[in-house]
Amino acid sequence: MKIDTHQHFWKYTPADYPWIGPGMEVLARDRMPANLAPLLAGMGVGGTVAVQARQCVAETEWLLSLAEAYPFILGVVGWVDLQSPEVEHQLERFGSHPKLVGVRHVVQDEPDDRFVLGEAFLRGMEKLANRHLAYDLLVYPRQLPACVELVRRFPEQVFVLDHIAKPFIRSGQRSPWDQDIARLATFKNVYCKLSGMVTEADWENWRPSDFEPYLDAVVEAFGPDRLMVGSDWPVCTLAGSYASVLTLVSDTIGRLTQAEQKTIWEDTPVRAYGAKLTMKAYE
């Protein structure tokens, strides 16, 4: 079973999605499960993980309601306010839901590169660590050193790195991203999504060869047991189709053994996000 571990849904309004700016008009429309379903079928993908795109508790509630209505949504990475005194209440509210597999904060937009090491955030992480939920790291390369410190503090917490930390693919720059990725990968509680890469390249003129050094670096650092595939649909449509994005990754991992490919497509997502993310959720 192929699992797409990173995609989004939204009912678009400018107020709810201010990050959809000029040049991103293709995203300024509703993107719902009915829009994604035929794309999944076309690529032989059996299930997905829906990831938050708004930073509000209502987003988590809404995505979980979609997951209840559409069986192909195997899991949800939602949002809770990890810095709030109410975080424990929020986790209690959603934590027992069979489709909630993790939470995320849009750390990449935080001006402080060491945001994840702030006292309030760390208190929230302590609450999360007791809930058997993954934490998705959405960061830029400059924030990776702080992430290394964060995961060192929470060795029992599962972390999932989104979009290979958005390296500078457009310019071809790899350092110090590659060294920081190697450091982060030394912690066995960290997983990595092969996702979100085409939007870091030249949207109009990227070639598969542009991504090879970055993909090679994360495959070597994490290995199949801690890699998974994500489309980042519909954000990926800024630079490519659903099919072209998944084909880019499929061609890369196609060099691996069949067993290793199965691990990346199916086994690693279940290992990272827990037993909730199983075939039973899809049947």
C-alpha positions as CSV (number, residue, x, y, z in Angstrom):
1,M,0.0,0.0,0.0
2,K,1.4,3.4,-1.0
3,I,0.8,6.1,1.7
4,D,1.1,9.8,0.8
5,T,2.2,11.2,4.2
6,H,1.8,14.9,3.5
7,Q,-1.1,16.7,1.9
8,H,-3.6,19.5,2.7
9,F,-7.2,20.4,2.4
10,W,-8.8,23.8,2.7
11,K,-11.9,25.9,1.9
12,Y,-10.1,29.0,0.7
13,T,-10.6,32.5,2.1
14,P,-7.8,35.2,2.1
15,A,-8.2,35.7,5.8
16,D,-7.7,32.0,6.6
17,Y,-4.8,31.5,4.3
18,P,-2.8,34.8,4.1
19,W,0.4,32.9,3.1
20,I,-1.2,32.2,-0.3
21,G,0.1,35.4,-1.9
22,P,0.8,36.9,-5.4
23,G,2.0,34.3,-7.9
24,M,0.2,31.5,-6.0
25,E,-3.3,32.0,-7.4
26,V,-3.5,28.4,-8.4
27,L,-3.9,27.7,-4.7
28,A,-6.6,30.3,-4.1
29,R,-9.5,27.9,-4.4
30,D,-11.1,25.1,-2.4
31,R,-9.1,21.9,-2.2
32,M,-11.1,19.1,-0.8
33,P,-11.0,15.3,-0.7
34,A,-13.1,15.0,-3.8
35,N,-10.3,16.9,-5.7
36,L,-7.6,14.6,-4.4
37,A,-9.3,11.2,-4.7
38,P,-8.8,10.8,-8.5
39,L,-5.2,11.8,-8.3
40,L,-4.6,9.1,-5.7
41,A,-6.2,6.5,-7.9
42,G,-4.1,7.6,-10.8
43,M,-0.9,7.0,-8.9
44,G,-1.9,3.9,-7.0
45,V,-1.9,5.6,-3.6
46,G,-4.2,4.0,-1.1
47,G,-4.2,6.4,1.7
48,T,-2.9,9.8,3.0
49,V,-2.0,11.9,6.0
50,A,-3.7,15.2,6.0
51,V,-1.6,18.0,7.6
52,Q,-2.7,21.3,9.1
53,A,-2.5,24.4,7.0
54,R,-4.1,26.8,9.6
55,Q,-2.8,27.4,13.1
56,C,-6.0,27.1,15.1
57,V,-7.7,24.3,17.0
58,A,-10.6,24.5,14.6
59,E,-8.3,23.2,11.9
60,T,-7.6,20.0,13.8
61,E,-11.3,19.5,14.5
62,W,-12.2,20.1,10.8
63,L,-9.5,17.7,9.4
64,L,-10.6,15.0,11.8
65,S,-14.2,15.4,10.6
66,L,-12.9,15.0,7.0
67,A,-11.0,11.9,8.1
68,E,-14.1,10.4,9.5
69,A,-16.0,11.0,6.3
70,Y,-13.3,9.9,3.8
71,P,-11.6,6.5,4.7
72,F,-8.6,7.2,2.5
73,I,-7.5,9.9,5.0
74,L,-5.7,7.5,7.3
75,G,-4.4,10.1,9.7
76,V,-4.3,13.8,10.6
77,V,-1.4,15.9,11.7
78,G,-3.2,18.7,13.4
79,W,-2.4,21.8,15.5
80,V,-2.6,22.6,19.2
81,D,-1.1,25.6,20.9
82,L,2.0,24.1,22.5
83,Q,2.8,27.4,24.1
84,S,-0.6,27.8,25.8
85,P,-1.5,26.8,29.4
86,E,-4.5,25.1,27.7
87,V,-2.3,22.7,25.7
88,E,-3.0,19.8,28.0
89,H,-6.8,20.4,27.6
90,Q,-6.4,20.6,23.9
91,L,-4.5,17.4,23.7
92,E,-7.1,15.7,25.9
93,R,-9.8,16.9,23.6
94,F,-8.2,15.4,20.4
95,G,-5.6,12.9,21.6
96,S,-7.9,9.9,21.8
97,H,-9.3,10.4,18.3
98,P,-8.3,7.3,16.2
99,K,-7.2,9.4,13.3
100,L,-5.0,12.0,15.1
101,V,-1.4,10.8,14.6
102,G,0.6,14.0,15.2
103,V,0.7,17.8,15.6
104,R,2.6,20.6,13.9
105,H,3.5,24.3,14.2
106,V,4.6,26.4,11.3
107,V,8.0,27.0,12.9
108,Q,9.5,28.2,9.5
109,D,7.6,31.5,9.9
110,E,8.9,32.2,13.4
111,P,11.5,35.0,13.4
112,D,13.5,33.4,16.2
113,D,15.6,30.6,14.8
114,R,15.6,29.0,18.2
115,F,11.9,29.2,18.7
116,V,11.6,25.4,19.4
117,L,13.9,25.9,22.4
118,G,11.7,28.5,24.1
119,E,10.5,27.7,27.6
120,A,6.8,27.8,26.7
121,F,7.3,25.6,23.6
122,L,9.4,23.1,25.6
123,R,6.7,22.8,28.3
124,G,4.2,22.0,25.5
125,M,6.6,19.4,24.1
126,E,6.7,17.7,27.5
127,K,2.9,17.4,27.5
128,L,3.0,16.0,23.9
129,A,5.6,13.4,24.8
130,N,3.1,11.6,27.0
131,R,0.5,11.3,24.3
132,H,2.1,9.0,21.8
133,L,1.7,11.5,19.0
134,A,4.4,12.5,16.5
135,Y,5.6,16.1,16.1
136,D,6.2,17.3,12.5
137,L,9.1,19.7,12.1
138,L,8.4,22.4,9.5
139,V,11.6,24.4,9.3
140,Y,14.1,26.1,7.1
141,P,17.8,25.1,7.0
142,R,18.8,27.9,9.3
143,Q,16.5,26.4,12.0
144,L,18.0,22.9,11.9
145,P,20.7,23.4,14.6
146,A,17.9,24.3,17.1
147,C,16.0,21.1,16.0
148,V,19.0,19.0,16.8
149,E,19.0,20.4,20.3
150,L,15.2,19.8,20.6
151,V,15.3,16.2,19.6
152,R,18.3,15.6,21.9
153,R,16.1,16.8,24.8
154,F,13.2,14.4,23.9
155,P,14.7,11.0,23.0
156,E,11.3,9.2,23.4
157,Q,9.4,11.7,21.2
158,V,8.9,10.8,17.6
159,F,9.8,13.7,15.3
160,V,9.1,13.9,11.5
161,L,11.0,16.3,9.4
162,D,8.8,17.9,6.7
163,H,10.1,18.7,3.2
164,I,13.7,17.6,4.0
165,A,13.9,21.1,5.7
166,K,13.5,23.0,2.5
167,P,17.1,23.3,1.2
168,F,18.1,25.9,-1.4
169,I,17.5,23.7,-4.4
170,R,16.9,26.6,-6.7
171,S,20.5,27.9,-6.2
172,G,22.1,24.5,-5.7
173,Q,23.4,25.4,-2.3
174,R,23.8,22.4,0.0
175,S,26.0,23.5,2.9
176,P,25.4,23.7,5.8
177,W,22.1,22.0,5.2
178,D,23.7,18.7,4.4
179,Q,25.9,18.7,7.6
180,D,22.9,19.6,9.7
181,I,20.7,16.9,8.1
182,A,23.4,14.4,8.9
183,R,23.5,15.5,12.5
184,L,19.7,15.4,12.9
185,A,19.6,11.9,11.4
186,T,21.9,10.5,14.1
187,F,18.9,10.6,16.4
188,K,16.9,7.5,15.8
189,N,13.6,9.1,16.9
190,V,13.7,11.4,13.8
191,Y,12.0,10.5,10.5
192,C,12.1,12.4,7.2
193,K,9.5,13.1,4.5
194,L,10.6,13.1,0.9
195,S,8.3,15.9,0.1
196,G,8.0,19.6,-0.6
197,M,11.0,19.8,-2.9
198,V,9.7,21.1,-6.2
199,T,8.5,24.4,-4.6
200,E,12.1,25.0,-3.4
201,A,13.4,24.6,-7.0
202,D,12.8,26.7,-10.1
203,W,9.0,26.3,-10.5
204,E,9.0,26.6,-14.2
205,N,12.2,25.0,-15.2
206,W,13.2,22.3,-12.7
207,R,14.7,19.0,-13.8
208,P,14.9,15.7,-11.9
209,S,18.7,16.1,-11.8
210,D,18.2,19.2,-9.6
211,F,17.1,17.1,-6.7
212,E,19.6,14.2,-6.9
213,P,22.2,15.5,-4.4
214,Y,19.5,16.4,-1.9
215,L,17.7,13.1,-2.2
216,D,20.9,11.2,-2.1
217,A,21.9,13.1,1.1
218,V,18.7,12.2,3.0
219,V,18.6,8.6,1.8
220,E,22.1,8.2,3.0
221,A,21.4,10.0,6.3
222,F,18.1,8.4,7.3
223,G,18.0,5.1,5.3
224,P,14.7,3.5,4.2
225,D,13.6,2.7,7.7
226,R,13.1,6.4,8.5
227,L,12.0,7.8,5.2
228,M,8.5,8.3,3.8
229,V,6.9,9.9,0.8
230,G,4.7,13.0,0.8
231,S,3.3,15.0,-2.2
232,D,2.6,18.3,-0.4
233,W,-0.5,18.5,-2.5
234,P,-2.0,21.0,-3.4
235,V,1.0,23.3,-2.6
236,C,3.1,21.2,-5.0
237,T,0.9,22.3,-7.9
238,L,2.8,25.6,-7.9
239,A,5.6,23.8,-9.6
240,G,4.3,20.4,-10.8
241,S,1.4,18.0,-11.0
242,Y,0.6,15.4,-8.4
243,A,1.9,12.7,-10.7
244,S,5.1,14.5,-11.5
245,V,6.0,15.1,-7.9
246,L,5.4,11.5,-6.8
247,T,7.2,10.2,-9.9
248,L,10.2,12.3,-9.0
249,V,10.5,10.5,-5.7
250,S,9.5,7.1,-7.1
251,D,12.3,7.2,-9.6
252,T,14.8,7.9,-6.8
253,I,13.7,5.2,-4.5
254,G,13.3,2.9,-7.4
255,R,17.0,2.3,-7.2
256,L,16.5,0.6,-3.9
257,T,15.3,-3.0,-3.4
258,Q,11.6,-3.8,-3.5
259,A,11.6,-4.4,0.2
260,E,13.2,-1.0,0.9
261,Q,10.7,0.7,-1.4
262,K,7.8,-1.0,0.5
263,T,9.4,0.2,3.7
264,I,9.4,3.8,2.5
265,W,5.9,3.8,1.1
266,E,4.1,1.8,3.8
267,D,6.1,0.6,6.8
268,T,7.9,3.8,7.8
269,P,4.7,5.9,7.9
270,V,3.2,3.3,10.3
271,R,6.3,3.2,12.4
272,A,6.5,6.9,12.7
273,Y,2.9,7.8,13.1
274,G,1.9,4.7,15.1
275,A,-0.5,1.8,14.9
276,K,-3.4,4.1,14.1
277,L,-2.1,4.5,10.6
278,T,-3.0,1.0,9.3
279,M,-4.8,-0.7,6.5
280,K,-7.7,-1.2,8.8
281,A,-8.4,2.5,8.7
282,Y,-8.8,2.3,5.0
283,E,-10.9,-0.8,4.6
